[in-house]
């Protein structure tokens, strides 16, 4: 149970108040940067898959005997979703050989968009959240990350192709 709690709370980050989900998303940013620097977008994809399944296991262990299927201190799902939202930046930087840190407007957009999708849970994000299962806990953030990633791609296209910033 101790390992499951460490994984689910990302080493205790989930206990930070207020807004533990936002703290979980914030801690995901330097972790994603480190993964990108070590192994590029491919390592980030491998980490997303690995942490998704590890988070699913940990969330199942933590919530097994609880009434609340999605306690606020479980933030491993925010880490996975935030990493998905950052994938376009990692691929973009890798593709053009740029520093991942040079794409800082994209970092801000990915963070804000992911948090908004995770908080308001439109469409399939809300559907996954209403499953009230460990898989639903993990899936709603993955879907929110995909929505945020699509928005990041659109914003990057607008910036580079239309506005030429």
Backbone as CSV, one residue per row, in Angstrom:
resi,resn,N_x,N_y,N_z,CA_x,CA_y,CA_z,C_x,C_y,C_z
1,UNK,0.822,-1.204,0.000,0.000,0.000,0.000,0.858,1.257,0.000
2,UNK,2.015,1.189,0.665,2.890,2.355,0.732,3.376,2.757,-0.656
3,UNK,3.795,1.788,-1.473,4.279,2.087,-2.825,3.133,2.636,-3.669
4,UNK,1.957,2.041,-3.560,0.799,2.522,-4.310,0.489,3.974,-3.947
5,UNK,0.565,4.307,-2.661,0.280,5.682,-2.229,1.341,6.651,-2.763
6,UNK,2.610,6.218,-2.759,3.673,7.066,-3.307,3.465,7.317,-4.797
7,UNK,3.077,6.283,-5.524,2.837,6.432,-6.962,1.610,7.306,-7.199
8,UNK,0.513,7.002,-6.530,-0.746,7.724,-6.758,-0.618,9.205,-6.417
9,UNK,0.162,9.523,-5.394,0.307,10.925,-4.977,1.553,11.573,-5.563
10,UNK,2.284,10.851,-6.401,3.557,11.334,-6.976,4.468,11.820,-5.849
11,UNK,4.774,10.909,-4.972,5.707,11.201,-3.885,5.169,12.172,-2.851
12,UNK,3.850,12.275,-2.744,3.250,13.161,-1.746,2.778,14.489,-2.305
13,UNK,3.010,14.773,-3.561,2.570,16.039,-4.173,1.052,16.179,-4.078
14,UNK,0.341,15.057,-4.144,-1.118,15.094,-4.083,-1.667,15.610,-2.764
15,UNK,-0.821,15.696,-1.750,-1.284,16.213,-0.451,-1.142,17.729,-0.340
16,UNK,-0.516,18.370,-1.346,-0.381,19.826,-1.317,-1.751,20.462,-1.517
17,UNK,-2.000,21.548,-0.796,-3.266,22.274,-0.884,-2.985,23.739,-1.148
18,UNK,-3.851,24.496,-1.791,-5.076,24.027,-2.436,-4.774,23.462,-3.821
19,UNK,-5.758,22.936,-4.475,-5.729,22.473,-5.856,-4.638,21.421,-6.106
20,UNK,-4.757,20.253,-5.489,-3.732,19.225,-5.689,-3.561,18.804,-7.144
21,UNK,-4.617,18.851,-7.943,-4.490,18.505,-9.363,-3.576,19.460,-10.107
22,UNK,-3.656,20.730,-9.741,-2.780,21.721,-10.366,-1.331,21.483,-9.944
23,UNK,-1.117,21.133,-8.688,0.237,20.806,-8.236,0.769,19.577,-8.969
24,UNK,-0.100,18.597,-9.167,0.313,17.410,-9.915,0.697,17.750,-11.345
25,UNK,-0.060,18.656,-11.963,0.267,19.077,-13.325,1.561,19.873,-13.354
26,UNK,1.769,20.707,-12.344,3.003,21.508,-12.292,4.244,20.628,-12.145
27,UNK,4.175,19.628,-11.288,5.331,18.762,-11.086,5.609,17.924,-12.338
28,UNK,4.590,17.736,-13.171,4.775,16.975,-14.414,5.643,17.736,-15.419
29,UNK,5.677,19.058,-15.328,6.424,19.850,-16.313,7.932,19.573,-16.269
30,UNK,8.599,19.711,-15.115,10.043,19.410,-15.127,10.329,17.935,-15.391
31,UNK,9.419,17.067,-14.988,9.619,15.646,-15.273,9.593,15.407,-16.785
32,UNK,8.669,16.049,-17.493,8.585,15.912,-18.952,9.828,16.490,-19.620
33,UNK,10.288,17.626,-19.123,11.493,18.232,-19.701,12.687,17.295,-19.543
34,UNK,12.826,16.714,-18.377,13.937,15.783,-18.137,13.832,14.559,-19.057
35,UNK,12.647,14.002,-19.179,12.458,12.852,-20.072,12.796,13.222,-21.509
36,UNK,12.380,14.409,-21.947,12.688,14.857,-23.306,14.195,15.014,-23.500
37,UNK,14.859,15.611,-22.529,16.301,15.834,-22.653,17.072,14.513,-22.691
38,UNK,16.603,13.524,-21.964,17.296,12.221,-21.923,17.015,11.403,-23.179
39,UNK,15.746,11.353,-23.597,15.417,10.441,-24.692,14.452,10.962,-25.731
40,UNK,14.207,12.265,-25.738,13.322,12.836,-26.748,11.879,12.407,-26.573
41,UNK,11.071,12.644,-27.604,9.641,12.330,-27.491,9.368,10.842,-27.337
42,UNK,10.262,10.002,-27.811,10.039,8.555,-27.721,10.103,8.097,-26.273
43,UNK,11.043,8.629,-25.503,11.101,8.280,-24.084,9.884,8.830,-23.347
44,UNK,9.424,10.004,-23.756,8.221,10.573,-23.129,7.012,9.675,-23.402
45,UNK,6.891,9.150,-24.602,5.782,8.235,-24.921,5.885,6.957,-24.087
46,UNK,7.071,6.411,-23.989,7.254,5.197,-23.178,6.882,5.475,-21.719
47,UNK,7.298,6.632,-21.207,6.985,7.003,-19.823,5.479,7.184,-19.633
48,UNK,4.810,7.780,-20.623,3.355,7.963,-20.528,2.668,6.605,-20.396
49,UNK,3.055,5.675,-21.231,2.436,4.343,-21.193,2.739,3.653,-19.858
50,UNK,3.995,3.714,-19.440,4.393,3.049,-18.192,3.677,3.655,-16.984
51,UNK,3.642,4.985,-16.902,3.014,5.637,-15.752,1.492,5.487,-15.795
52,UNK,0.922,5.394,-17.003,-0.523,5.149,-17.089,-0.863,3.827,-16.389
53,UNK,-0.145,2.767,-16.736,-0.467,1.462,-16.146,-0.066,1.396,-14.668
54,UNK,1.021,2.045,-14.315,1.414,2.101,-12.909,0.384,2.911,-12.111
55,UNK,-0.099,3.999,-12.692,-1.125,4.811,-12.050,-2.440,4.064,-11.918
56,UNK,-2.777,3.282,-12.931,-3.996,2.477,-12.870,-3.900,1.472,-11.727
57,UNK,-2.766,0.817,-11.599,-2.566,-0.118,-10.496,-2.645,0.596,-9.144
58,UNK,-1.929,1.722,-9.031,-1.892,2.447,-7.754,-3.269,2.978,-7.374
59,UNK,-3.987,3.531,-8.347,-5.322,4.060,-8.075,-6.273,2.939,-7.649
60,UNK,-6.140,1.796,-8.270,-6.957,0.643,-7.880,-6.660,0.244,-6.443
61,UNK,-5.392,0.199,-6.074,-5.019,-0.164,-4.710,-5.514,0.860,-3.695
62,UNK,-5.357,2.130,-4.001,-5.707,3.204,-3.067,-7.216,3.294,-2.844
63,UNK,-7.998,3.122,-3.916,-9.438,3.357,-3.814,-10.238,2.081,-3.569
64,UNK,-9.567,0.970,-3.418,-10.257,-0.325,-3.303,-11.357,-0.341,-2.240
65,UNK,-11.123,0.209,-1.078,-12.100,0.138,0.025,-12.670,1.500,0.365
66,UNK,-12.585,2.461,-0.571,-13.083,3.805,-0.301,-14.390,4.062,-1.056
67,UNK,-15.192,4.974,-0.506,-16.407,5.394,-1.197,-16.085,6.320,-2.367
68,UNK,-15.043,7.140,-2.206,-14.656,8.097,-3.244,-13.732,7.406,-4.248
69,UNK,-14.176,7.228,-5.492,-13.333,6.553,-6.476,-12.218,7.438,-7.026
70,UNK,-12.292,8.742,-6.756,-11.304,9.670,-7.295,-10.896,10.689,-6.231
71,UNK,-10.208,10.237,-5.174,-9.805,11.207,-4.135,-8.845,12.239,-4.706
72,UNK,-8.952,13.452,-4.184,-8.177,14.563,-4.760,-6.674,14.375,-4.627
73,UNK,-6.232,13.557,-3.655,-4.784,13.377,-3.485,-4.173,12.444,-4.515
74,UNK,-4.994,11.760,-5.302,-4.471,10.946,-6.407,-4.203,11.883,-7.579
75,UNK,-2.942,12.107,-7.894,-2.562,13.045,-8.955,-1.712,12.391,-10.048
76,UNK,-1.508,11.099,-9.971,-0.732,10.433,-11.029,-1.437,10.586,-12.368
77,UNK,-2.763,10.673,-12.355,-3.510,10.872,-13.593,-3.223,12.237,-14.206
78,UNK,-3.019,13.247,-13.373,-2.669,14.573,-13.896,-1.286,14.549,-14.561
79,UNK,-0.375,13.797,-14.004,0.962,13.711,-14.605,0.870,13.100,-15.998
80,UNK,0.132,12.011,-16.126,-0.010,11.359,-17.439,-0.685,12.307,-18.429
81,UNK,-1.778,12.933,-18.015,-2.490,13.840,-18.913,-1.645,15.040,-19.326
82,UNK,-0.904,15.592,-18.367,-0.058,16.743,-18.696,1.043,16.342,-19.671
83,UNK,1.604,15.165,-19.493,2.629,14.685,-20.429,2.054,14.509,-21.832
84,UNK,0.831,14.018,-21.928,0.190,13.888,-23.248,0.049,15.275,-23.875
85,UNK,-0.367,16.259,-23.082,-0.523,17.625,-23.586,0.800,18.213,-24.068
86,UNK,1.909,17.760,-23.499,3.233,18.289,-23.861,3.873,17.554,-25.038
87,UNK,3.297,16.463,-25.476,3.891,15.697,-26.586,4.137,16.532,-27.853
88,UNK,3.204,17.400,-28.282,3.495,18.197,-29.484,4.755,19.052,-29.334
89,UNK,5.007,19.550,-28.144,6.219,20.352,-27.921,7.459,19.480,-28.045
90,UNK,7.403,18.298,-27.469,8.551,17.406,-27.513,8.848,16.991,-28.956
91,UNK,7.814,16.640,-29.699,8.023,16.271,-31.105,8.476,17.470,-31.928
92,UNK,7.901,18.641,-31.672,8.299,19.832,-32.407,9.761,20.181,-32.185
93,UNK,10.183,20.165,-30.929,11.581,20.478,-30.613,12.514,19.432,-31.209
94,UNK,12.145,18.181,-31.116,12.971,17.100,-31.675,13.050,17.219,-33.193
95,UNK,11.933,17.532,-33.847,11.868,17.595,-35.304,12.781,18.685,-35.875
96,UNK,12.798,19.840,-35.232,13.603,20.948,-35.770,14.940,21.109,-35.058
97,UNK,15.218,20.255,-34.079,16.481,20.331,-33.351,16.580,21.541,-32.446
98,UNK,15.458,22.011,-31.979,15.423,23.190,-31.105,15.434,22.758,-29.645
99,UNK,15.763,23.705,-28.801,15.666,23.468,-27.368,14.190,23.395,-26.972
100,UNK,13.868,22.413,-26.163,12.491,22.289,-25.689,12.086,23.521,-24.873
101,UNK,13.058,24.169,-24.256,12.762,25.340,-23.442,12.493,26.583,-24.291
102,UNK,12.945,26.563,-25.542,12.671,27.684,-26.442,11.215,27.753,-26.863
103,UNK,10.493,26.694,-26.625,9.078,26.656,-26.999,8.195,27.017,-25.803
104,UNK,8.630,27.957,-25.005,7.949,28.253,-23.743,6.485,28.677,-23.886
105,UNK,6.086,29.382,-24.968,4.639,29.666,-25.042,3.809,28.379,-25.118
106,UNK,4.370,27.373,-25.749,3.688,26.087,-25.837,3.548,25.410,-24.482
107,UNK,4.544,25.569,-23.627,4.471,25.007,-22.272,3.301,25.628,-21.514
108,UNK,3.194,26.950,-21.621,2.112,27.651,-20.914,0.762,27.219,-21.474
109,UNK,0.661,27.174,-22.799,-0.605,26.770,-23.426,-0.969,25.339,-23.022
110,UNK,-0.010,24.426,-23.059,-0.291,23.029,-22.712,-0.746,22.913,-21.262
111,UNK,-0.115,23.646,-20.374,-0.489,23.592,-18.965,-1.893,24.154,-18.739
112,UNK,-2.132,25.354,-19.254,-3.435,26.006,-19.027,-4.566,25.214,-19.691
113,UNK,-4.347,24.797,-20.933,-5.397,24.055,-21.641,-5.693,22.724,-20.959
114,UNK,-4.652,22.012,-20.535,-4.897,20.751,-19.852,-5.694,20.972,-18.573
115,UNK,-5.320,21.960,-17.789,-6.047,22.225,-16.540,-7.512,22.577,-16.823
116,UNK,-7.746,23.410,-17.852,-9.128,23.777,-18.180,-9.948,22.557,-18.600
117,UNK,-9.380,21.731,-19.479,-10.112,20.523,-19.896,-10.323,19.578,-18.715
118,UNK,-9.344,19.478,-17.842,-9.468,18.577,-16.686,-10.489,19.087,-15.670
119,UNK,-10.596,20.381,-15.529,-11.531,20.955,-14.565,-12.967,20.927,-15.098
120,UNK,-13.160,21.354,-16.346,-14.528,21.471,-16.881,-15.053,20.177,-17.500
121,UNK,-14.180,19.270,-17.875,-14.533,17.921,-18.342,-15.617,17.898,-19.414
122,UNK,-15.375,18.551,-20.551,-16.386,18.503,-21.611,-16.411,17.139,-22.308
123,UNK,-17.567,16.767,-22.823,-17.741,15.590,-23.668,-17.157,14.299,-23.117
124,UNK,-16.277,13.666,-23.873,-15.748,12.364,-23.471,-14.901,12.400,-22.193
125,UNK,-14.398,13.564,-21.829,-13.642,13.675,-20.577,-14.599,13.445,-19.405
126,UNK,-15.769,14.087,-19.457,-16.775,13.893,-18.422,-17.313,12.466,-18.411
127,UNK,-17.466,11.895,-19.610,-17.943,10.516,-19.693,-16.980,9.581,-18.957
128,UNK,-15.689,9.743,-19.216,-14.692,8.884,-18.550,-14.708,9.125,-17.045
129,UNK,-14.836,10.382,-16.641,-14.844,10.721,-15.217,-16.050,10.097,-14.510
130,UNK,-17.175,10.048,-15.179,-18.412,9.515,-14.561,-18.409,7.993,-14.452
131,UNK,-17.391,7.338,-14.956,-17.308,5.885,-14.821,-17.070,5.488,-13.360
132,UNK,-16.464,6.411,-12.578,-16.190,6.177,-11.158,-15.410,4.887,-10.929
133,UNK,-14.419,4.658,-11.777,-13.530,3.501,-11.654,-12.092,4.000,-11.752
134,UNK,-11.134,3.207,-11.323,-9.726,3.613,-11.510,-9.388,3.869,-12.980
135,UNK,-9.957,3.075,-13.889,-9.704,3.323,-15.315,-10.283,4.675,-15.733
136,UNK,-11.456,5.007,-15.233,-12.048,6.307,-15.528,-11.211,7.453,-14.983
137,UNK,-10.650,7.252,-13.781,-9.776,8.272,-13.182,-8.598,8.566,-14.111
138,UNK,-8.010,7.518,-14.647,-6.836,7.691,-15.511,-7.252,8.202,-16.894
139,UNK,-8.348,7.647,-17.438,-8.739,7.982,-18.811,-9.184,9.426,-18.981
140,UNK,-9.884,9.986,-18.009,-10.362,11.356,-18.209,-9.194,12.329,-18.364
141,UNK,-8.110,12.074,-17.674,-6.948,12.959,-17.821,-6.195,12.692,-19.123
142,UNK,-6.166,11.458,-19.565,-5.539,11.169,-20.863,-6.318,11.876,-21.974
143,UNK,-7.648,11.791,-21.915,-8.464,12.449,-22.940,-8.310,13.968,-22.851
144,UNK,-8.270,14.506,-21.622,-8.034,15.951,-21.459,-6.674,16.331,-22.042
145,UNK,-5.688,15.476,-21.859,-4.360,15.721,-22.435,-4.390,15.705,-23.947
146,UNK,-5.155,14.791,-24.528,-5.271,14.732,-25.995,-5.943,16.005,-26.507
147,UNK,-7.015,16.435,-25.854,-7.697,17.671,-26.263,-6.734,18.861,-26.174
148,UNK,-5.989,18.932,-25.074,-5.030,20.036,-24.909,-3.940,19.954,-25.974
149,UNK,-3.463,18.747,-26.279,-2.417,18.583,-27.302,-2.915,19.047,-28.665
150,UNK,-4.157,18.715,-29.000,-4.725,19.163,-30.283,-4.786,20.688,-30.327
151,UNK,-5.195,21.299,-29.233,-5.245,22.766,-29.167,-3.843,23.368,-29.270
152,UNK,-2.859,22.720,-28.649,-1.472,23.215,-28.738,-0.997,23.167,-30.188
153,UNK,-1.323,22.101,-30.896,-0.941,21.980,-32.312,-1.607,23.081,-33.135
154,UNK,-2.880,23.330,-32.897,-3.596,24.379,-33.633,-2.984,25.743,-33.332
155,UNK,-2.702,26.004,-32.062,-2.099,27.293,-31.693,-0.706,27.454,-32.301
156,UNK,0.066,26.373,-32.328,1.407,26.429,-32.947,1.289,26.692,-34.436
157,UNK,0.326,26.057,-35.091,0.120,26.283,-36.524,-0.283,27.734,-36.774
158,UNK,-1.178,28.245,-35.949,-1.563,29.654,-36.086,-0.367,30.564,-35.898
159,UNK,0.433,30.278,-34.901,1.588,31.112,-34.595,2.636,31.066,-35.711
160,UNK,2.933,29.889,-36.192,4.018,29.745,-37.164,3.575,29.990,-38.609
161,UNK,2.361,29.626,-38.946,1.932,29.729,-40.335,1.140,30.994,-40.627
162,UNK,0.299,31.391,-39.724,-0.571,32.538,-39.986,0.034,33.830,-39.452
163,UNK,0.425,33.796,-38.200,0.946,35.013,-37.577,2.435,35.197,-37.796
164,UNK,3.162,34.117,-38.151,4.609,34.134,-38.393,5.375,34.757,-37.240
165,UNK,5.017,34.334,-36.018,5.710,34.838,-34.821,6.966,34.041,-34.593
